[in-house]
Amino acid sequence: MDKQQQAAEPMTEQQTSEWVRAQFQKANLFLAEQGVVMDTVAVQDSRYLPPFVAIWKINGIDRKSYWAITGDLPTDVMAFSGAANARDALRAFSFRWQMQAQQLMEAGVQDQTGADYVKLLVNRAEQLYQLFEADDFWNQQPA
């Protein structure tokens, strides 16, 4: 079965649970690499759309809060003050990645790996913005 076929089939509850757990571990590791030690996750403020994206509201032991994003896209983090809720965090990451891609293009991409990364940033930024605009998705989520 190829990736396209897998994407077309809905995930089972167990697969979804395993995916969310793996994304949580990915976020925790990324935060640790950034010098942030996780204390708690504000589950009610976090959102998941397996297998594409998970947006986490993380409370660090430094008494600061962060938005972390994981999934089939670059893992990233920003201060909680950058967005009031998960929906706004998606928009903020989208804008950040668009700006990062623009800066990389202006600096001159030197190799195929760099060109592929710019394409990935642009593509995922567009997908995040589409999700930000998808009222149906946000209306079905808990408040």
N, C-alpha and C positions, 0 to 999 in steps of 0.2 A: 504494500500500500504506500503510495507516495504522499508527500506533504499536503498536496492539494486535496486529495481524497480525505485525509485526516482532518483537515480544516473544515471540510463540508459536513463531517459527522459531529454531532454534539458530544461534548465530553460527559462521561458518567459523573455521578456525584463523587465517587471515589477519586476519579482522575482530576476533577476540579479541586477537591480537597488537597490532593498531592501537589497540584500546580501552585495553589495558594501557599502551601507550606514551603515549597521550593523557592518561590518568589520572596517570601519573608526571609528565608536564610540568605538569599542573594542581597536583599536590602541591608540586612544586618552586617554582612561581610563588607559591603561597599561603604557603609557608614563607618565601620571600624577602620577601614583604610583611610578615611577622611578624618580620623581622630575623634569620631563621635561614638560614645558608648551608649547603646540603647538601654533605656529604663523600661518604658512601656510603649504599647501601640494603642492609639485611640481607634479601636476597631469601628466604632460608630461613625467616625469621620473618614475612614479609609474606604476605597472602592476597588472592585475587581471586575475585569472583563476577560476571563480566560479564553483563549491562550494569548491574548494580545497585550494587556496592560494591567498592572496593579499599581495603585497610588496609595501610599501609606502615610498616615500622620504619626510621626515618631516623636516620643518624648525622651530626651536624652538625660543621662545622669547629671549633665551640666545645667539642668533645669531650663533648657531651651527646647523648643519644638521645631520639627523639620518636616518637610514633604519629601518623600523618597519615591522614585518611580522605577519600576522593574517590568520585565516582560520581554516581548519580542521586539525590543528596542534598546537603545543605550540606557544603562542604569545611571541615574542622576539624583542629585539632592539639592535642596535649597532651604533657606530659612522659612519657617512657618509664616513669618511676616510678609513673605512674597505673595501669598494668596490666602483668601479668607476661608476657602473650602476646597474640596477635591476637584470640583469642576474648574474653578479658577486656577488651581495648580496645573491642570492639564494645559490650559491656555498659556500659562506662564512658561511651562517647559517648551511648548510649541514655539513661542516667540524666541526663547533662549536658543533653541536649536536652529531656527531660521537665521538668527544673527550669527551664530557660530559658523554655520555653513557659508554664509556670505563672507565672513572674515577669512575663512580658509580659501575660498575662491579668489578673493582679492589678493591674498598672500601668494597665490599661485600654487596649485596642487602639483607636486613633483612626481608622483607615481600612481599606479593603478589602485593601490591600497588607499591612498588619500582620496582619490576620485570616488572610490566605492563608499568611503565613509561619508563624504559630502552628500552623495546620493541617498544614503541611508538616513542621514539627518534630515534632509529635505522631505523625503517620503514619510518618515515617522512624524515629523512636525505637522505635515498636512493631515495625516491620519488622526493625530491628537486633536487638532483643531476641529475636524469633522465630528469627533466624539464630543468635544466641548459644546458644539452647536446642536447635538442630538437630544432635543427635549424629551423624546420618548425614553431614552436610556436613563436620564436623570429623574424623570417623573416616576419611574418604577423602582428607583433606589430608595432606601430609607432616608429620612430627612437628615 
